[in-house]
Amino acid sequence: MEKRDRENREQKLLAYLRKEMTESEEKRLGEEVLRDEEYAQRLERLLLGEEQGTDSGKEGADTLSEEKQRAILRRGKWRMRLSNSAFTMGLTFFAGVALFVGNGWFGSLMHDDLYRVAKDMVNFTQPGVSVGSSGSQVGLLYGNIRMELRERVGSEDKNAGSFESTNILWKNSAQPKWTNGIREQKLFFRYPSQSKPTQEELTNLQLPAWTTMEKLPEGTVSQLAISFEHFLSYEEYYKLISRYVNSDTHETVWFAVDTGQELTGRGAEEGVRLLGAGDVWGFAERELSYGNAPIQVNGEGQRRAATYLSEMKYLSEQERLSNEIGFSLVSRGKPHITERYQYMQEKGVRIYGAVLTGPTKELLKLKQEKSITAAFLGKIDWWNWDRPAASGTHYSW
């Protein structure tokens, strides 16, 4: 049945081209052509002599008026243009979808490394500073992470600014933005030396802090950076300070550790041993991830050291990213991650200083410890050691 219909339609087209139709038959054929796109395309091909019936097509074309021929050809051209436009738009759409999906997927992979490296670099190079809440825009073409910076004074975390890291394709950059555009450098450490410090040196590096703390009122809390004349393990550190303060009256928020780079580069020739943010290297124990198993408070020093070294190894494996993120955080531009990691693998994690916070008069008791070679007082605040039952913070971003 279908075959017979096709043959009838074909005969009609050939009859039309040979001018064998009456006027009414031509009119009915024209209506059929307008309704059926495939029928119209068949007539067009016959007119142009592209298929069987070529000779008849040419003869028919000769008998058709010039206006009808132009109309049929014009219709064919527009159909081709629309077809090309639809193909181009479809291709552009699918390319956009692929780019969007690829941008998000690769961007999410980069985001994890970018966030982890940025958090570690802040933790390891900025005494007393930790990373708080963060917001991010993920993408391969463009990505941005903005992290809040905090300093613990007493039992409260004070806003210290923010740290922004940005990636454009594979190029990364980062910059700290301190509150009010500046960061006061108050926490310094004295790196242990082979020669014993003179009494005059000890007085200059300790007396201002102890004197100020003696004059501060009872209802205050403070930050205090202390240094020791020799290297200590984690357990040795807590055993030493527990002679004067207990865990209820202080918190150690950051450790300065020996990485083998402290006396190289800037100031080494002059024998400069005081190290501040950008020169000193260390870690905040509560900022490290110890996995799913809980860790003992002020204990398990070997596990803490292993976790710290594991994170240093990760940074050394991400050397390019670590260098780009760390450029704005270290004084000499390059953080020398691999060299520090290899040194600590050989020597172990050796502590020579710490940042503590707590009630001022409690921290003042450390003045009695003879092995402390330097003491620097950081930020001071009114009493906040007794934590309230509820509190919170709202931010504008």
C-alpha positions as CSV (number, residue, x, y, z in Angstrom):
1,M,0.0,0.0,0.0
2,E,2.8,2.4,0.9
3,K,4.7,1.5,-2.2
4,R,1.7,2.2,-4.3
5,D,1.2,5.6,-2.6
6,R,4.8,6.5,-3.2
7,E,4.5,5.6,-6.9
8,N,1.4,7.7,-7.2
9,R,3.1,10.6,-5.6
10,E,6.1,10.2,-7.9
11,Q,3.8,10.1,-10.9
12,K,2.1,13.2,-9.8
13,L,5.5,15.0,-9.5
14,L,6.6,13.8,-12.9
15,A,3.3,14.8,-14.4
16,Y,3.6,18.3,-12.8
17,L,7.1,18.7,-14.2
18,R,5.9,17.7,-17.7
19,K,3.0,20.2,-17.5
20,E,0.5,17.3,-17.9
21,M,-1.7,18.5,-15.0
22,T,-4.8,20.6,-15.1
23,E,-4.9,23.8,-13.1
24,S,-6.9,22.3,-10.3
25,E,-4.6,19.3,-10.1
26,E,-1.6,21.6,-9.8
27,K,-3.3,23.5,-7.0
28,R,-4.0,20.3,-5.0
29,L,-0.4,19.2,-5.6
30,G,0.9,22.5,-4.3
31,E,-1.2,22.1,-1.1
32,E,0.2,18.6,-0.6
33,V,3.8,19.9,-1.1
34,L,3.2,22.6,1.5
35,R,2.0,20.0,4.1
36,D,4.7,17.4,3.5
37,E,8.3,18.4,3.9
38,E,9.7,15.2,2.4
39,Y,7.4,15.6,-0.6
40,A,8.7,19.2,-1.1
41,Q,12.3,18.1,-0.9
42,R,11.7,15.4,-3.5
43,L,10.2,18.0,-5.9
44,E,13.2,20.3,-5.3
45,R,15.7,17.5,-6.1
46,L,13.8,16.6,-9.3
47,L,13.9,20.3,-10.3
48,L,17.6,20.4,-9.8
49,G,18.2,17.1,-11.6
50,E,19.8,15.4,-8.6
51,E,18.0,12.1,-8.7
52,Q,16.2,9.8,-11.1
53,G,14.0,11.6,-13.5
54,T,16.8,14.1,-14.2
55,D,15.8,14.7,-17.8
56,S,12.2,15.2,-16.9
57,G,13.3,17.5,-14.1
58,K,15.2,19.7,-16.6
59,E,12.4,19.7,-19.0
60,G,10.0,20.6,-16.2
61,A,12.3,23.3,-15.0
62,D,12.3,24.8,-18.5
63,T,8.5,24.9,-18.5
64,L,8.3,26.4,-14.9
65,S,8.2,30.1,-14.6
66,E,11.4,31.8,-13.4
67,E,9.6,33.1,-10.3
68,K,8.6,29.6,-9.2
69,Q,12.1,28.3,-9.8
70,R,13.6,31.1,-7.6
71,A,11.1,30.4,-4.9
72,I,12.0,26.7,-4.7
73,L,15.7,27.4,-4.7
74,R,15.3,30.2,-2.1
75,R,13.4,27.7,0.1
76,G,16.2,25.2,-0.2
77,K,18.8,27.8,0.7
78,W,17.0,28.9,3.8
79,R,16.5,25.2,4.8
80,M,20.2,24.7,4.5
81,R,21.0,27.8,6.5
82,L,18.6,26.9,9.3
83,S,20.0,23.3,9.4
84,N,23.6,24.7,9.7
85,S,22.5,27.2,12.4
86,A,20.8,24.5,14.4
87,F,23.9,22.3,14.1
88,T,26.2,25.2,15.2
89,M,23.9,26.1,18.1
90,G,23.7,22.5,19.2
91,L,27.5,22.1,19.0
92,T,28.0,25.3,21.0
93,F,25.5,24.1,23.7
94,F,27.1,20.7,24.1
95,A,30.6,22.3,24.2
96,G,29.4,24.7,26.9
97,V,27.9,21.8,29.0
98,A,31.1,19.9,28.6
99,L,33.2,22.9,29.6
100,F,30.9,23.6,32.6
101,V,31.1,20.0,33.8
102,G,34.9,19.8,33.2
103,N,35.5,23.1,34.9
104,G,33.6,21.9,38.0
105,W,35.2,18.5,38.2
106,F,38.8,19.6,37.7
107,G,38.1,22.6,39.9
108,S,36.9,20.4,42.8
109,L,40.0,18.3,42.6
110,M,42.2,21.4,42.7
111,H,40.1,22.9,45.5
112,D,40.9,20.1,47.9
113,D,44.7,20.5,47.4
114,L,44.5,24.3,47.4
115,Y,42.5,24.4,50.6
116,R,44.7,21.8,52.4
117,V,48.0,23.5,51.3
118,A,46.8,27.0,52.3
119,K,45.6,25.8,55.7
120,D,48.9,24.0,56.4
121,M,51.0,26.9,55.3
122,V,49.2,29.3,57.6
123,N,49.4,26.8,60.5
124,F,53.1,26.1,60.0
125,T,54.4,29.6,59.4
126,Q,52.2,31.9,61.6
127,P,52.7,31.5,65.4
128,G,49.4,31.6,67.2
129,V,47.3,31.9,64.0
130,S,44.8,29.3,62.9
131,V,42.3,29.0,60.0
132,G,38.6,29.3,60.8
133,S,35.6,29.3,58.5
134,S,36.0,29.5,54.8
135,G,34.1,30.1,51.5
136,S,35.1,29.1,48.0
137,Q,34.4,29.4,44.3
138,V,35.4,26.2,42.6
139,G,36.7,26.1,39.0
140,L,39.5,25.1,36.8
141,L,39.4,28.3,34.8
142,Y,39.0,30.4,38.0
143,G,38.8,29.4,41.6
144,N,39.0,31.3,44.9
145,I,39.2,30.3,48.6
146,R,38.7,32.8,51.4
147,M,39.6,31.6,54.9
148,E,39.1,33.4,58.1
149,L,42.3,33.8,60.3
150,R,42.0,33.6,64.0
151,E,44.2,34.2,67.1
152,R,43.4,32.6,70.4
153,V,43.7,35.0,73.4
154,G,42.5,33.4,76.6
155,S,39.6,31.1,75.7
156,E,38.4,33.2,72.7
157,D,39.4,33.2,69.1
158,K,39.9,36.7,67.8
159,N,39.6,37.6,64.2
160,A,43.0,38.3,62.7
161,G,42.0,38.9,59.1
162,S,41.6,36.5,56.2
163,F,43.7,34.5,53.7
164,E,42.8,34.4,50.1
165,S,44.1,31.9,47.5
166,T,43.2,32.1,43.9
167,N,43.8,29.9,40.9
168,I,43.5,30.8,37.2
169,L,44.0,27.6,35.3
170,W,47.1,26.1,37.0
171,K,48.6,29.3,38.2
172,N,48.0,30.0,41.9
173,S,48.5,33.0,44.1
174,A,47.7,33.8,47.8
175,Q,47.8,36.7,50.1
176,P,46.9,37.3,53.8
177,K,44.7,40.3,54.5
178,W,45.3,41.3,58.1
179,T,42.7,43.2,60.1
180,N,43.1,46.9,59.5
181,G,45.8,46.0,56.9
182,I,48.6,45.3,59.4
183,R,49.7,42.6,61.7
184,E,51.6,43.5,64.8
185,Q,54.7,41.2,65.2
186,K,54.9,40.5,69.0
187,L,55.7,36.8,69.2
188,F,59.4,36.0,68.7
189,F,61.5,32.9,69.4
190,R,65.2,32.5,70.2
191,Y,66.7,29.6,68.4
192,P,69.0,27.5,70.7
193,S,72.7,28.0,70.2
194,Q,75.8,26.0,71.3
195,S,77.0,28.9,73.4
196,K,75.1,29.7,76.6
197,P,73.4,33.1,76.5
198,T,74.8,35.8,78.7
199,Q,72.9,37.2,81.6
200,E,72.5,40.5,79.8
201,E,71.0,38.8,76.8
202,L,68.6,36.8,78.9
203,T,67.5,40.0,80.7
204,N,66.9,41.8,77.4
205,L,64.9,38.9,76.0
206,Q,62.7,38.3,79.1
207,L,62.5,41.2,81.4
208,P,60.0,43.4,79.4
209,A,57.5,40.6,79.2
210,W,57.7,39.6,82.9
211,T,57.6,43.2,84.0
212,T,54.5,44.0,81.9
213,M,52.7,40.8,83.1
214,E,53.5,41.7,86.8
215,K,51.8,45.1,86.2
216,L,48.7,43.8,84.5
217,P,45.6,43.3,86.7
218,E,44.4,40.0,87.8
219,G,41.4,39.9,85.5
220,T,43.3,39.7,82.2
221,V,44.4,36.9,79.8
222,S,47.4,37.0,77.5
223,Q,49.4,35.4,74.8
224,L,53.0,34.5,75.6
225,A,55.8,33.1,73.4
226,I,58.6,31.4,75.2
227,S,61.9,29.8,74.0
228,F,64.1,27.2,75.6
229,E,67.9,26.8,75.7
230,H,67.7,23.3,74.4
231,F,65.5,21.1,72.2
232,L,62.6,19.2,73.8
233,S,60.3,16.4,72.8
234,Y,56.5,16.8,73.1
235,E,56.5,14.9,76.4
236,E,59.5,16.7,77.8
237,Y,57.8,20.1,77.1
238,Y,54.6,19.2,79.0
239,K,56.6,17.7,81.8
240,L,58.6,20.9,82.2
241,I,55.8,23.5,82.1
242,S,53.5,21.4,84.3
243,R,55.8,22.2,87.2
244,Y,54.3,25.8,87.1
245,V,51.0,25.7,85.3
246,N,48.4,22.9,84.9
247,S,46.2,22.2,81.9
248,D,43.2,24.1,83.4
249,T,45.1,27.4,83.6
250,H,46.7,27.5,80.2
251,E,46.6,26.3,76.6
252,T,49.6,25.7,74.3
253,V,48.4,26.9,70.9
254,W,51.5,26.6,68.8
255,F,55.0,24.9,68.9
256,A,58.2,26.2,67.3
257,V,60.2,23.3,65.9
258,D,63.7,22.8,64.5
259,T,63.7,22.4,60.7
260,G,67.3,23.0,59.9
261,Q,66.6,26.3,58.0
262,E,66.4,28.6,61.0
263,L,70.0,29.9,60.7
264,T,70.3,30.0,56.9
265,G,69.8,33.0,54.7
266,R,68.7,36.4,56.1
267,G,70.6,37.5,59.2
268,A,72.6,34.3,59.6
269,E,75.9,36.1,59.1
270,E,75.1,38.5,61.9
271,G,74.1,35.7,64.2
272,V,70.5,36.8,64.5
273,R,68.6,34.1,66.4
274,L,65.2,35.8,67.0
275,L,62.6,34.4,64.7
276,G,59.1,35.7,64.1
277,A,56.3,34.9,61.6
278,G,57.8,34.1,58.2
279,D,61.1,32.9,59.7
280,V,60.0,30.5,62.4
281,W,58.4,27.2,61.6
282,G,56.1,25.0,63.7
283,F,52.6,23.7,64.1
284,A,49.4,24.0,66.1
285,E,48.6,20.6,67.5
286,R,44.8,21.1,67.4
287,E,44.9,22.0,63.7
288,L,46.3,18.6,62.7
289,S,44.0,15.8,61.6
290,Y,44.6,12.6,63.6
291,G,42.0,10.4,61.8
292,N,39.0,8.9,63.3
293,A,40.6,7.7,66.5
294,P,40.6,10.2,69.4
295,I,43.9,11.5,70.7
296,Q,44.9,11.9,74.4
297,V,45.0,15.5,75.7
298,N,48.6,16.6,76.1
299,G,49.8,13.1,75.3
300,E,50.7,10.7,72.5
301,G,53.6,12.9,71.4
302,Q,54.9,10.3,68.9
303,R,51.5,10.1,67.1
304,R,51.3,13.9,67.0
305,A,54.9,14.1,65.5
306,A,54.1,11.4,63.0
307,T,50.9,13.3,61.9
308,Y,52.9,16.5,61.5
309,L,55.6,14.8,59.5
310,S,52.9,13.2,57.3
311,E,51.5,16.6,56.5
312,M,55.0,17.9,55.8
313,K,55.5,15.0,53.4
314,Y,52.2,16.0,51.7
315,L,53.4,19.6,51.3
316,S,56.7,18.4,49.8
317,E,54.8,16.3,47.2
318,Q,52.8,19.5,46.4
319,E,56.0,21.5,46.1
320,R,54.9,23.8,43.3
321,L,51.6,24.6,45.0
322,S,53.3,25.0,48.4
323,N,55.8,27.4,47.0
324,E,53.1,29.5,45.3
325,I,50.9,29.6,48.4
326,G,53.8,30.1,50.8
327,F,55.4,32.9,48.9
328,S,53.4,35.6,50.8
329,L,53.9,33.9,54.2
330,V,57.6,33.3,54.5
331,S,60.3,36.0,54.6
332,R,62.6,34.5,52.0
333,G,60.0,33.8,49.4
334,K,60.6,30.1,49.2
335,P,59.5,27.8,52.1
336,H,62.1,25.0,51.4
337,I,59.5,22.4,52.3
338,T,61.5,19.3,51.1
339,E,64.6,20.4,52.9
340,R,62.7,20.9,56.2
341,Y,60.9,17.6,55.8
342,Q,64.1,15.6,55.2
343,Y,65.8,17.3,58.1
344,M,63.0,16.4,60.5
345,Q,62.9,12.9,59.2
346,E,66.5,12.5,60.3
347,K,66.5,14.5,63.5
348,G,62.9,14.1,64.7
349,V,60.4,16.8,65.7
350,R,62.3,18.9,68.2
351,I,60.5,21.7,70.0
352,Y,62.4,24.8,71.1
353,G,59.5,27.2,71.7
354,A,55.8,27.6,72.2
355,V,52.9,30.1,72.2
356,L,50.7,29.8,75.3
357,T,47.6,31.6,76.3
358,G,45.7,31.8,79.6
359,P,45.3,34.0,82.7
360,T,48.1,36.4,82.8
361,K,49.1,35.7,86.4
362,E,49.2,32.0,85.8
363,L,51.5,32.4,82.8
364,L,53.7,34.7,84.9
365,K,54.7,31.6,87.0
366,L,56.8,30.4,84.1
367,K,59.3,33.2,85.0
368,Q,60.7,30.7,87.5
369,E,61.9,28.3,84.8
370,K,65.7,28.7,84.2
371,S,65.7,27.0,80.9
372,I,63.5,29.7,79.3
373,T,65.8,32.0,77.3
374,A,63.2,34.4,75.8
375,A,59.7,35.6,76.6
376,F,57.6,37.8,74.4
377,L,54.1,39.1,75.4
378,G,51.5,39.0,72.7
379,K,47.9,40.2,72.7
380,I,46.2,41.0,76.0
381,D,42.4,40.9,76.7
382,W,40.0,41.2,79.6
383,W,39.1,38.0,81.5
384,N,37.4,35.4,79.3
385,W,38.8,32.2,80.7
386,D,35.5,31.1,82.1
387,R,33.6,30.1,79.0
388,P,29.9,31.2,78.9
389,A,27.2,28.7,78.4
390,A,26.4,30.1,74.9
391,S,28.1,32.5,72.5
392,G,28.5,33.1,68.8
393,T,29.8,35.4,66.0
394,H,28.1,36.9,62.9
395,Y,30.1,37.8,59.8
396,S,29.2,40.2,57.0
397,W,30.3,37.7,54.3
